[in-house]
Amino acid sequence: MIASRITPRVVIFGLVAQLALWLAMTLPTSLGLMPRYYLTSWFFRTGGSCIGFALALALNLEVAAEYRNTRWLRVAWLALAANAGISIFRMIFEGPLPGLVLENYSTSPLRGLLQHLAIVPANLALLVGVIAMCQAYHQVGLGFEIERRDYAVMIGIAAVLTGLMTFREGLTEAQSPYLTSRYLQQSGLVLLALVSAVSVVLHRMAMQMGGGRLALALRVLTLYALSRSVLVLLGAVTMPLTGPVRSYFLVLAWQAVAWLPALAAAYRAQLTVNAAKELARLEQGRMAQAAAVAS
């Protein structure tokens, strides 16, 4: 099982390692201690995030395989796998790799177009995933209820969407010559807001479940959705600002967010790993008891 090797601890180590390597490449440059290695820095940033999404893809597919006879949960984890897989292409389009074959790619509006051609289906897959998961746990009939504070959070998310549209001139594709890019970016934001709103319900379910790995996985998924909305808003609002503090914060935050899907999947997959270990332990005990009786 992949999950027996890719544990939450491994995912967290990968996240910390990526941030540390990126800082090690960029901080000395900002301080004037070494020349700027633009491509190397970008490869650390893009490559690490791709690894995070690749782990999420593998773990989500493994979890989905456990639900062959549970339709909604199978759909949920397959959709989360699709989100991770598509996000890998997004990271590639954002990075320097296409610039090796496309001249002036980093400053071309084509970069933004390709980026949002990946973001929109990725957000759609994430929306399908969280809706299917909510539907699956609702059908269990455990009496989940949405509280008033959840509605308040949903109103807050609507305010975030309003803010994003209000400050749309600060969005990356606001001045794109491609009309498709501008519409895709706004569509992606609407989908992201819907994901965030549904994630509030998912978080409420996690809280009513109490503790445990499954509840923790649902909370991390909620964090993944909400943090993306907040970071997009912060990026748009602070666009007029310049300086290393804003740049470093946003870059580090987005790199950390890329590992959250893998962390959520790892927490969920540990349920199966722990169950398999317990079955193996019981089987060993049974065999030892049978051997003792036979002797």
Secondary structure as GFF3:
##gff-version 3
##sequence-region A 1 295
A	DSSP	three_ten_helix	2	4	.	.	.	ID=ss1
A	DSSP	alpha_helix	8	30	.	.	.	ID=ss2
A	DSSP	alpha_helix	38	65	.	.	.	ID=ss3
A	DSSP	alpha_helix	71	94	.	.	.	ID=ss4
A	DSSP	three_ten_helix	97	100	.	.	.	ID=ss5
A	DSSP	three_ten_helix	105	107	.	.	.	ID=ss6
A	DSSP	alpha_helix	109	139	.	.	.	ID=ss7
A	DSSP	alpha_helix	148	166	.	.	.	ID=ss8
A	DSSP	three_ten_helix	168	170	.	.	.	ID=ss9
A	DSSP	alpha_helix	179	209	.	.	.	ID=ss10
A	DSSP	alpha_helix	213	237	.	.	.	ID=ss11
A	DSSP	alpha_helix	244	257	.	.	.	ID=ss12
A	DSSP	alpha_helix	260	294	.	.	.	ID=ss13
###
